């Protein structure tokens, strides 16, 4: 069978599945979540990766229409936080000046000292992490460690897993991270089982994703776990986003030749709309 015909058959099969909408059984926790306010805290820092923040935030914003979700943007100080990476050094010691790059700013509403109680804590990645490490600034790690016992869910996107690892909250857990800078991130932490082929990993209350766009795929899976599939799936179809739904397979582990990754898996895959319910 020709590849084009295979793809067409696969697409038709997927749409046939979508048309066979079925009843969905909510868990007791999902029922409770639908009737309470979820307090979300998003950590930011100078040099955060734009999509690490605004990709998952789009989905959280959409779901704050049917559900009660509060957002706190948390940083070292309140006010504008710049995405443009600050001065830092490359691995060979070269000064990296990125002041010519586009700068998207997000407004921090709280500091690490004033952040409210949180149900969900999200930590993105970004080149700015290099500057923080060079300056021996552990404020994010300290905040994560202090809030971990009282936070119901902790999520990281991309190299944000490095903050979690240095905070000690990944010790004894499975996790994943960006494949583009895998070696730099995975040297952090103690007794962390880093999963090289994963798109995202859930271990208890901790969710970690692969690089940048993978944060959106993880957020879809997280929201489906918190609220159930029907509303989340419909929301994804409304924004016309077809998420990667297999947490165990990230093709970029092959692209970036991550040690230990399954190199026999295909680089391309079929993604499509999520199933809707009556």
C-alpha positions as CSV (number, residue, x, y, z in Angstrom):
1,X,0.0,0.0,0.0
2,X,1.4,3.4,-0.9
3,X,2.4,5.8,2.0
4,X,-0.2,8.4,0.9
5,X,-3.0,5.8,0.9
6,X,-1.8,4.5,4.4
7,X,-2.0,8.1,5.7
8,X,-5.5,8.6,4.2
9,X,-6.8,5.4,5.7
10,X,-5.3,6.3,9.1
11,X,-7.0,9.7,9.0
12,X,-10.3,8.2,8.1
13,X,-10.0,5.7,10.9
14,X,-9.3,8.4,13.3
15,X,-12.3,10.5,12.3
16,X,-14.4,7.3,12.5
17,X,-13.3,7.0,16.1
18,X,-14.2,10.6,16.8
19,X,-17.7,10.1,15.4
20,X,-18.3,7.2,17.8
21,X,-18.6,9.5,20.9
22,X,-19.1,7.6,24.1
23,X,-20.0,8.3,27.7
24,X,-17.1,9.4,29.9
25,X,-16.8,8.3,33.6
26,X,-15.3,10.9,35.8
27,X,-13.2,10.0,38.8
28,X,-14.2,11.4,42.2
29,X,-11.1,13.6,42.2
30,X,-12.1,15.1,38.8
31,X,-15.5,15.8,40.2
32,X,-14.0,17.6,43.2
33,X,-11.6,19.6,41.0
34,X,-14.5,20.8,38.8
35,X,-16.1,22.3,41.9
36,X,-13.1,24.0,43.5
37,X,-10.7,26.8,42.6
38,X,-7.3,25.6,41.4
39,X,-4.5,27.9,42.4
40,X,-1.7,27.8,39.8
41,X,1.7,29.4,40.2
42,X,4.0,29.9,37.2
43,X,7.6,30.7,38.0
44,X,9.4,33.0,35.6
45,X,12.9,34.4,35.4
46,X,14.9,36.7,33.0
47,X,15.6,34.6,29.9
48,X,12.7,32.2,30.2
49,X,11.7,30.3,27.0
50,X,8.6,32.0,25.6
51,X,6.7,28.9,24.6
52,X,7.5,27.1,27.9
53,X,5.3,29.7,29.5
54,X,2.7,30.9,27.0
55,X,2.0,27.5,25.4
56,X,0.7,25.8,28.6
57,X,-0.8,29.1,29.7
58,X,-3.0,29.2,26.6
59,X,-4.6,25.9,27.6
60,X,-4.9,27.0,31.3
61,X,-6.6,30.2,30.2
62,X,-9.1,28.3,28.0
63,X,-10.0,26.0,30.8
64,X,-10.5,28.9,33.2
65,X,-13.8,29.6,31.4
66,X,-15.6,26.4,32.5
67,X,-13.5,25.9,35.7
68,X,-12.2,28.2,38.4
69,X,-8.5,28.6,38.0
70,X,-6.4,31.4,39.6
71,X,-3.0,32.3,38.2
72,X,0.0,33.8,40.1
73,X,3.1,34.6,38.1
74,X,6.0,34.3,40.5
75,X,9.5,35.8,40.2
76,X,12.3,37.3,42.2
77,X,10.5,40.7,42.0
78,X,7.1,41.8,40.8
79,X,6.8,43.6,37.5
80,X,8.0,42.9,34.0
81,X,10.2,39.8,33.5
82,X,12.1,39.7,30.2
83,X,12.3,36.6,27.9
84,X,15.5,38.0,26.3
85,X,18.4,36.0,27.8
86,X,20.7,38.0,30.0
87,X,24.5,37.9,29.6
88,X,26.0,34.5,30.2
89,X,28.9,32.4,29.1
90,X,29.0,29.5,26.7
91,X,30.5,26.1,27.6
92,X,33.9,27.3,26.3
93,X,33.8,30.5,28.2
94,X,32.6,32.9,25.5
95,X,30.5,35.8,26.6
96,X,27.0,35.4,25.1
97,X,25.4,38.8,24.4
98,X,21.8,38.3,23.1
99,X,20.5,41.8,23.5
100,X,19.5,41.9,19.9
101,X,16.9,39.2,20.3
102,X,13.1,39.8,20.6
103,X,12.0,40.4,24.1
104,X,8.6,39.2,25.3
105,X,7.7,40.4,28.8
106,X,5.4,38.8,31.3
107,X,4.3,40.6,34.4
108,X,5.1,38.9,37.7
109,X,2.3,39.3,40.2
110,X,4.1,37.8,43.2
111,X,7.6,37.3,44.6
112,X,8.8,34.1,46.1
113,X,8.1,35.6,49.5
114,X,4.5,36.7,48.7
115,X,3.2,33.9,46.6
116,X,-0.1,32.5,47.8
117,X,-0.8,28.9,48.7
118,X,-0.6,26.8,45.5
119,X,-2.2,23.7,44.2
120,X,-0.1,23.6,41.0
121,X,3.5,24.9,40.6
122,X,5.0,25.1,37.1
123,X,8.6,25.8,36.3
124,X,9.7,26.6,32.7
125,X,13.1,26.4,31.2
126,X,15.2,28.9,29.4
127,X,18.7,30.2,28.7
128,X,18.4,32.5,31.7
129,X,19.0,29.4,33.9
130,X,22.6,29.6,32.9
131,X,23.0,33.1,34.3
132,X,21.2,32.1,37.5
133,X,23.7,29.3,38.0
134,X,26.7,31.5,37.2
135,X,25.5,33.9,39.8
136,X,24.8,31.1,42.3
137,X,21.2,32.2,42.5
138,X,19.2,29.4,44.0
139,X,16.0,31.3,44.7
140,X,13.9,29.2,42.3
141,X,15.3,25.9,43.7
142,X,14.7,27.2,47.3
143,X,11.1,28.2,46.4
144,X,10.4,24.8,44.8
145,X,11.8,22.9,47.8
146,X,9.9,25.0,50.3
147,X,6.5,24.7,48.5
148,X,6.8,21.0,47.4
149,X,5.3,19.5,50.5
150,X,2.1,21.6,50.3
151,X,1.6,21.7,46.5
152,X,-0.6,19.1,45.0
153,X,1.1,19.1,41.6
154,X,4.6,20.2,40.4
155,X,5.3,20.5,36.7
156,X,8.4,21.4,34.7
157,X,8.9,22.2,31.0
158,X,12.1,21.6,29.1
159,X,15.2,22.5,31.1
160,X,12.9,23.5,34.0
161,X,13.5,20.0,35.2
162,X,17.0,21.1,36.2
163,X,15.5,23.5,38.8
164,X,13.4,20.6,40.2
165,X,16.4,18.3,40.3
166,X,18.6,20.8,42.1
167,X,15.7,21.4,44.5
168,X,15.9,17.8,45.4
169,X,12.3,17.0,44.5
170,X,13.3,14.6,41.7
171,X,15.4,12.4,44.0
172,X,14.2,8.8,43.6
173,X,11.8,9.7,40.8
174,X,11.5,9.2,37.1
175,X,11.8,12.3,35.0
176,X,12.6,13.7,31.6
177,X,13.8,17.0,30.1
178,X,14.7,18.8,26.9
179,X,16.5,16.5,24.4
180,X,18.5,19.4,22.9
181,X,20.5,20.0,26.1
182,X,19.9,16.6,27.7
183,X,23.4,16.2,29.1
184,X,23.5,19.6,30.8
185,X,20.1,19.1,32.5
186,X,20.4,15.5,33.5
187,X,23.7,16.0,35.4
188,X,21.6,17.6,38.1
189,X,19.9,15.8,41.0
190,X,20.6,12.6,43.0
191,X,19.3,9.2,42.2
192,X,17.0,10.6,39.4
193,X,15.9,8.1,36.7
194,X,16.1,10.2,33.6
195,X,13.9,8.7,30.8
196,X,15.6,9.5,27.5
197,X,12.8,8.6,25.0
198,X,9.9,10.2,27.0
199,X,7.8,13.1,25.7
200,X,6.7,13.6,29.3
201,X,6.9,11.7,32.5
202,X,4.5,11.6,35.5
203,X,5.9,10.2,38.8
204,X,3.4,10.8,41.6
205,X,2.6,14.4,41.8
206,X,5.5,15.5,39.6
207,X,5.2,15.9,35.9
208,X,8.2,16.7,33.7
209,X,8.2,17.3,30.0
210,X,10.7,17.2,27.1
211,X,11.7,20.4,25.3
212,X,9.6,23.6,24.7
213,X,6.6,22.4,22.7
214,X,6.4,19.2,24.7
215,X,5.2,21.4,27.6
216,X,1.9,21.9,25.7
217,X,1.5,18.1,25.2
218,X,2.2,17.5,28.9
219,X,-0.3,20.2,29.9
220,X,-3.1,18.6,27.8
221,X,-2.4,15.3,29.5
222,X,-2.3,17.0,32.9
223,X,-5.6,18.9,32.4
224,X,-7.3,15.7,31.2
225,X,-6.1,14.0,34.4
226,X,-7.3,16.9,36.5
227,X,-10.7,17.6,34.9
228,X,-11.4,14.6,32.6
229,X,-11.3,14.2,28.8
230,X,-14.6,15.7,27.6
231,X,-14.1,19.5,28.3
232,X,-10.4,19.4,27.7
233,X,-10.6,17.5,24.4
234,X,-13.3,19.9,23.1
235,X,-11.1,22.9,24.2
236,X,-8.1,21.5,22.3
237,X,-10.3,21.0,19.2
238,X,-11.6,24.6,19.5
239,X,-8.0,25.9,19.4
240,X,-7.2,23.4,16.7
241,X,-4.3,21.8,18.5
242,X,-3.5,18.2,17.8
243,X,-1.4,17.1,20.8
244,X,1.2,14.4,20.9
245,X,-0.6,11.8,23.1
246,X,2.1,9.1,23.7
247,X,4.2,10.1,26.8
248,X,6.7,7.4,26.2
249,X,7.9,8.5,22.8
250,X,9.7,11.7,21.8
251,X,11.1,11.6,18.3
252,X,13.5,14.4,19.2
253,X,15.4,11.9,21.4
254,X,16.5,10.5,18.0
255,X,17.1,13.8,16.4
256,X,19.4,14.9,19.2
257,X,20.9,11.4,19.6
258,X,20.1,11.2,23.3
259,X,22.1,8.3,24.9
260,X,19.8,5.4,25.8
261,X,17.0,6.6,23.6
262,X,15.2,4.1,21.3
263,X,16.8,4.8,18.0
264,X,14.6,2.3,16.1
265,X,11.4,4.3,16.6
266,X,10.1,6.4,13.6
267,X,10.7,10.1,13.4
268,X,7.3,10.9,12.0
269,X,3.9,10.1,13.5
270,X,0.3,10.8,12.9
271,X,-1.4,13.2,15.3
272,X,-5.0,14.3,15.1
273,X,-8.0,15.8,16.9
274,X,-8.9,14.4,20.3
275,X,-12.1,12.4,20.8
276,X,-15.2,14.4,21.8
277,X,-17.9,13.2,24.1
278,X,-21.7,13.9,24.0
